[in-house]
Amino acid sequence: MHICHVNLASGFAGGERQTVNLIRYLADHGCEQTLVAKPGNPMIEEVRGLPVNVRTASHFTVGHSRGNWDLIHCHDGKAVYWGLLESLLRKTPYIVTRRVENPLKDKKVTHAAYGRAESVVCLSRAVRNVVQGLLPEIDCTVIPSSFSGFPADALAVADIRSRYKGKLIVGQIGSLLRIKGYHVTIEAARILERQRSDLMFVFLGKGPELVSLIRQAQGMGAVEFIGHQKDVGNWLAAMDILVFPSLQEGLGSTILEAMQHGTPVIGSKVGGIPDIIENGRNGLLVPPEDAEALASAILNLANNPAQRQQYAKQAKLDLVKFSPETVGKAYLDLYRQTL
C-alpha cells in the first residue's frame, strides 16, 4: 500500500506534527509513503531518515507529475484541492483530515473537493458537526490527534522549577492569537493577584498578539512571556497547571502532551476540548471568555494538590485512545477499508 500524504501548510504547527506522527507510525508498519509539502517546510526535515519519498509543491495546482500511490491523504485545507485535482486527473481516491472547527465555505469548489473524497476524518465531534452541517451527505468519521511524546529531562525540569522557586507554575502554550484566549488568562491572573501571591503565569509561544498581551499584563509581576521554546516537554513537566482557554478549538493536542507529563489541565468548554477533558474527572472545563470562571478553577486546583494528582492520574489512563499507536491503527484500518 502506497500512501501519498499532502500537507501544504506554510508553517509547522499541530497539524504538521500530526502528519509526521502518522508517517512515523506507518513507516513502522510496512507502508510505502510519499510526502508532498511546501519547499522548506520543517516536515521535510522531520521525516529525513525515514523511508518516505518527498515531493515539494508551492501550490495545490503544482506537483502533479505522475505518482504510483494507491491513496492520497490530504492533511490541510489547501491539500484538499490537490487531492481533488489528482482525482480528476487520474481517478486516484483520497481522504481528508479536517482539523479545525472553522465553518466550511459554501462554495461549489468546496462541495466538490469534500464531496468527492472517499471519507472526511474529523478530529472531534465538534469538527464533524461543522462539516456535516454543510455537507450532511458525506462520509465522516472521528479520529483524534495523538500525543507526540515530547521528552522531558529531569535536570532540565528541575532547572526550570528553580527559576520559579516557591511558585506554583500556571502555564499556557501555543500561538499568541486572540482565539487562543491568552487575554482571558491574563485577566484571570489579575483577579488572582491578591488571593495567591505564589502563582506564576508563564506563556510559551509567539504570534501577532504579543504586543497587545504585554500591554495588557503591564505592571503584573506574576506574568512572564517566555517566547517559543523547543523543549516543550520540559516546560510541560515543570508546570503545576496548564490552562487552555481557547475560544475555538478543533481538539487541542497540547492538552494531550500536558496529560502525558502528569500536568492537570483546565480547558474551555468549546470545540473538541470536551472530547479530551471530562469535567471533574480528568480535568476541569470552564466557559469560554470567562476570566472569573477560569480564575476560580485555577484557585480550586492551586488549593487542592490531591485533586491535581487525581486528575493527572486519571488523564494518563485516558490517554490510551490518543496514543500514536491507537490513532495510527485507526488510519491504517481506514486506508484498507477505502482501498
For each residue, the residues with C-beta under 8 A, 3 or more apart:
1: 31 32 70 71 335 336 339
2: 31 32 33 34 68 69 70 71
3: 26 31 32 33 34 69 70 71 72 73 335
4: 33 34 35 36 67 69 71 72 73
5: 19 22 23 33 34 35 36 73 75
6: 35 36 37 57 72 73 74 75 76 79 82 83
7: 15 16 19 35 36 37 41 43 75 76 79
8: 36 37 38 57 59 60 76 78 79 82
9: 12 13 15 16 38 41 76 78
10: 38 41
11: 16 41
12: 9 16 17 41 42 43
13: 9 16 17 175
14: 17 18 99 145 253 254
15: 7 9 18 19 75 76 99
16: 7 9 11 12 13 19 20 41 42 43 75
17: 12 13 14 20 21 148 253
18: 14 15 21 22 75 97 99 145 146 253
19: 5 7 15 16 22 23 35 43 75
20: 16 17 23 24 43 46 47
21: 17 18 24 25 146 148 324 327 328
22: 5 18 19 25 26 73 146 327 328 331
23: 5 19 20 26 27 33 35 47 50 52
24: 20 21 27 28 47 50 324
25: 21 22 28 29 324 325 327 328 331 332
26: 3 22 23 29 31 33 328 331 332
27: 23 24 31 33 50 51 52
28: 24 25
29: 25 26 328 332
30:
31: 1 2 3 26 27 332 335
32: 1 2 3 51 69
33: 2 3 4 5 23 26 27 50 51 52 53
34: 2 3 4 5 52 53 54 55 67 69
35: 4 5 6 7 19 23 43 44 47 52 53 54 55
36: 4 5 6 7 8 55 56 57 63 79 82
37: 6 7 8 41 43 44 54 55 56 57
38: 8 9 10 41 56 57 58
39: 56 58
40: 44
41: 7 9 10 11 12 16 37 38 44
42: 12 16 45 46
43: 7 12 16 19 20 35 37 46 47
44: 35 37 40 41 47 48 54 56
45: 42 48
46: 20 42 43
47: 20 23 24 35 43 44 50 52 54
48: 44 45
49:
50: 23 24 27 33 47
51: 27 32 33
52: 23 27 33 34 35 47
53: 33 34 35
54: 34 35 37 44 47
55: 34 35 36 37 63 67
56: 36 37 38 39 44 63
57: 6 8 36 37 38 60 62 63 82
58: 38 39 62
59: 8 62 78
60: 8 57 78 79 81 82 85
61: 64 85
62: 57 58 59
63: 36 55 56 57 82
64: 61 82 85 86 89
65:
66: 90
67: 4 34 55
68: 2
69: 2 3 4 32 34 72 92
70: 1 2 3 92 93 339
71: 1 2 3 4 92 93 94 95 118 335 338 339
72: 3 4 6 69 82 83 86 87 92 93 94 95
73: 3 4 5 6 22 94 95 97 331 335
74: 6 79 80 82 83 94 95 96 97 117
75: 5 6 7 15 16 18 19 79 97 99
76: 6 7 8 9 15 79 80 99
77: 80 100
78: 8 9 59 60 81 82
79: 6 7 8 36 60 74 75 76 82 83 96
80: 74 76 77 83 84 96 113 114 117
81: 60 78 84 85 109 113
82: 6 8 36 57 60 63 64 72 74 78 79 85 86
83: 6 72 74 79 80 86 87 94 96 113 117
84: 80 81 87 88 94 112 113 116
85: 60 61 64 81 82 88 89
86: 64 72 82 83 89 90 92 94
87: 72 83 84 90 91 92 93 94 116
88: 84 85
89: 64 85 86 92
90: 66 86 87
91: 87
92: 69 70 71 72 86 87 89
93: 70 71 72 87 118 338 339
94: 71 72 73 74 83 84 86 87 116 117 118
95: 71 72 73 74 117 118 119 120 121 334 335 338
96: 74 79 80 83 113 114 117 119 120 121
97: 18 73 74 75 120 121 122 123 143
98: 120 121 122 123 127 130 131 250
99: 14 15 18 75 76 123 127 145 250 251
100: 77 127 250
101: 124 126 127 130 248 249 250 270 271 272
102: 130 248
103: 130 133 134
104: 110 114 130 131 134 135
105: 110
106: 110 111 134
107: 110 111
108: 111 112
109: 81 112 113
110: 104 105 106 107 113 114 134
111: 106 107 108 114 115 134 135
112: 84 108 109 115 116
113: 80 81 83 84 96 109 110 116 117
114: 80 96 104 110 111 117 120 131 135 138
115: 111 112 135 137 138
116: 84 87 94 112 113
117: 74 80 83 94 95 96 113 114 120 138
118: 71 93 94 95 139 338
119: 95 96 139 140 141 334 338
120: 95 96 97 98 114 117 131 135 138 139 140 141
121: 95 96 97 98 140 141 142 143 331 334
122: 97 98 125 127 128 131 140 141 142 143
123: 97 98 99 127 142 143 144 145 250 251 272
124: 101 127 128 142 144 250 251 271 272 275
125: 122 128 129 142 272 275
126: 101 129 130 250 270 271 272 275
127: 98 99 100 101 122 123 124 130 131 142 250 251 271 272
128: 122 124 125 131 132 140 142
129: 125 126 132 133
130: 98 101 102 103 104 126 127 133 134
131: 98 104 114 120 122 127 128 134 135 138 140
132: 128 129 135 136 138 140
133: 103 129 130 136
134: 103 104 106 110 111 130 131
135: 104 111 114 115 120 131 132 138
136: 132 133
137: 115
138: 114 115 117 120 131 132 135
139: 118 119 120
140: 119 120 121 122 128 131 132
141: 119 120 121 122 334
142: 121 122 123 124 125 127 128
143: 97 121 122 123 327 330 331 334
144: 123 124 251 272 275 276 321 322 327
145: 14 18 99 123 251 253 256 322 327
146: 18 21 22 253 256 322 323 324 326 327 328
147: 253 256 257 259 260 319 322 323 324
148: 17 21 253 257 324
149: 260 324
150: 232 233 236 257 260 261
151: 233
152: 156 157 233 234 236 237 261
153: 156 157 231 234
154: 157 158
155: 158 159
156: 152 153 159 160 231 234
157: 152 153 154 160 161 234 237 238
158: 154 155 161 162
159: 155 156 162 163
160: 156 157 163 164 234 235 238
161: 157 158 164 165 169 238
162: 158 159 165
163: 159 160
164: 160 161 167 169 200 202
165: 161 162
166: 198
167: 164 198 199 200
168: 196 198 199 200 240 241 302
169: 161 164 200 202 238 239 240 241
170: 185 189 199 200 201 202 239 240 241 242 243 298 302
171: 201 202 203 204 235 236 239 241 242 243 263
172: 180 182 185 201 202 203 204 205 242 243 244 245
173: 203 204 205 232 235 236 242 254
174: 177 180 204 205 244 254
175: 13 180 205 206 207
176: 180 182 203 205 206 207 208 209 210 213
177: 174 180 207 208 209
178: 181 182 183 209 247
179: 246 247 248
180: 172 174 175 176 177 205 245 246 247
181: 178 184 185 244 245 246 247 268 288 289
182: 172 176 178 185 186 203 209 213
183: 178 186 187 209 212 213 216
184: 181 187 188 245 288 289 290 291 294
185: 170 172 181 182 188 189 201 203 243 245 291 294
186: 182 183 189 190 201 213 216 217 220 223
187: 183 184 190 191 216 291 295
188: 184 185 191 192 243 245 291 292 294 295 298
189: 170 185 186 192 193 199 201 217 220 222 223 295
190: 186 187 193 220
191: 187 188 195 291 292 295
192: 188 189 195 196 199 295 298 299
193: 189 190 197 220 222
194: 197
195: 191 192 299
196: 168 192 199 299 302
197: 193 194 222
198: 166 167 168
199: 167 168 170 189 192 196 222 298 302
200: 164 167 168 169 170 222 224
201: 170 171 172 185 186 189 222 223 224
202: 164 169 170 171 172 224 226 235 239
203: 171 172 173 176 182 185 213 223 224 225 226
204: 171 172 173 174 226 227 228 229 232 235
205: 172 173 174 175 176 180 227 228
206: 175 176 210 227 228
207: 175 176 177 210
208: 176 177
209: 176 177 178 182 183 212 213
210: 176 206 207 213 214 225
211: 214 215
212: 183 209 215 216
213: 176 182 183 186 203 209 210 216 217 225
214: 210 211 217 218 225
215: 211 212 218
216: 183 186 187 212 213
217: 186 189 213 214 220 223 225
218: 214 215
219:
220: 186 189 190 193 217 223
221:
222: 189 193 197 199 200 201
223: 186 189 201 203 217 220
224: 200 201 202 203
225: 203 210 213 214 217
226: 202 203 204 229 235
227: 204 205 206
228: 204 205 206
229: 204 226 232 235
230:
231: 153 156 234 235
232: 150 173 204 229 235 236 257
233: 150 151 152 236 237 257 261
234: 152 153 156 157 160 231 237 238
235: 160 171 173 202 204 226 229 231 232 238 239
236: 150 152 171 173 232 233 239 242 257 258 260 261 263
237: 152 157 233 234 261 262 263
238: 157 160 161 169 234 235
239: 169 170 171 202 235 236 242 258 263
240: 168 169 170 263 264 301 302 308
241: 168 169 170 171 263 264 265 266 298 301 302 308
242: 170 171 172 173 236 239 254 255 258 263 264 265 266
243: 170 171 172 185 188 265 266 267 294 298
244: 172 174 181 249 252 254 255 265 266 267 268 273
245: 172 180 181 184 185 188 266 267 268 286 288 289 294
246: 179 180 181 249 252 267 268 270 271 273 288
247: 178 179 180 181 268 270 288 289
248: 101 102 179 270 271
249: 101 244 246 252 268 270 271 272 273
250: 98 99 100 101 123 124 126 127 271 272
251: 99 123 124 127 144 145 271 272 273 275 276
252: 244 246 249 255 256 267 271 272 273 276
253: 14 17 18 145 146 147 148 256 257
254: 14 173 174 242 244 257 258
255: 242 244 252 258 259 265 267 273 276 277 283
256: 145 146 147 252 253 259 260 276 319 322
257: 147 148 150 232 233 236 253 254 260 261
258: 236 239 242 254 255 261 263 264 265
259: 147 255 256 262 263 265 276 282 283 312 315 316 318 319
260: 147 149 150 236 256 257 316 319
261: 150 152 233 236 237 257 258
262: 237 259 312 313 316
263: 171 236 237 239 240 241 242 258 259 312
264: 240 241 242 258 283 284 301 307 308 311 312 315
265: 241 242 243 244 255 258 259 277 283 284 311 315
266: 241 242 243 244 245 283 284 285 286 294 297 298 301
267: 243 244 245 246 252 255 273 276 277 283 284 285 286
268: 181 244 245 246 247 249 273 285 286 287 288 289
269: 273 274 279 285 286 287 288
270: 101 126 246 247 248 249 273 288
271: 101 124 126 127 246 248 249 250 251 252
272: 101 123 124 125 126 127 144 249 250 251 252 275 276
273: 244 246 249 251 252 255 267 268 269 270 276 277 285
274: 269 277 278 279 285
275: 124 125 126 144 251 272
276: 144 251 252 255 256 259 267 272 273 283 318 322
277: 255 265 267 273 274 282 283 284 285
278: 274 281 282 283 318
279: 269 274 283 284 285
280: 284
281: 278 311 314
282: 259 277 278 311 314 315 318
283: 255 259 264 265 266 267 276 277 278 279 311 315
284: 264 265 266 267 277 279 280 297 300 301 311
285: 266 267 268 269 273 274 277 279
286: 245 266 267 268 269 290 293 294 296 297
287: 268 269 290 293
288: 181 184 245 246 247 268 269 270
289: 181 184 245 247 268
290: 184 286 287 293 294
291: 184 185 187 188 191 294 295
292: 188 191 295 296
293: 286 287 290 296 297
294: 184 185 188 243 245 266 286 290 291 297 298
295: 187 188 189 191 192 291 292 298 299
296: 286 292 293 299 300
297: 266 284 286 293 294 300 301
298: 170 188 192 199 241 243 266 294 295 301 302
299: 192 195 196 295 296 302 303
300: 284 296 297 303 304 307
301: 240 241 264 266 284 297 298 304 307 308 311
302: 168 170 196 199 240 241 298 299
303: 299 300
304: 300 301 307 308
305: 308 309
306: 309 310
307: 264 300 301 304 310 311
308: 240 241 264 301 304 305 311 312
309: 305 306 312 313
310: 306 307 313 314
311: 264 265 281 282 283 284 301 307 308 314 315
312: 259 262 263 264 308 309 315 316
313: 262 309 310 316 317
314: 281 282 310 311 317 318
315: 259 264 265 282 283 311 312 318 319
316: 259 260 262 312 313 319
317: 313 314 320
318: 259 276 278 282 314 315 321 322
319: 147 256 259 260 315 316 322 323
320: 317 323 326
321: 144 318 326
322: 144 145 146 147 256 276 318 319 326 327
323: 146 147 319 320 326 327
324: 21 24 25 146 147 148 149 327 328
325: 25 328 329
326: 146 320 321 322 323 329 330
327: 21 22 25 143 144 145 146 322 323 324 330 331
328: 21 22 25 26 29 146 324 325 331 332
329: 325 326 332 333
330: 143 326 327 333 334
331: 22 25 26 73 121 143 327 328 334 335
332: 25 26 29 31 328 329 335 336
333: 329 330 336 337
334: 95 119 121 141 143 330 331 337 338
335: 1 3 31 71 73 95 331 332 338 339
336: 1 332 333 339
337: 333 334
338: 71 93 95 118 119 334 335
339: 1 70 71 93 335 336
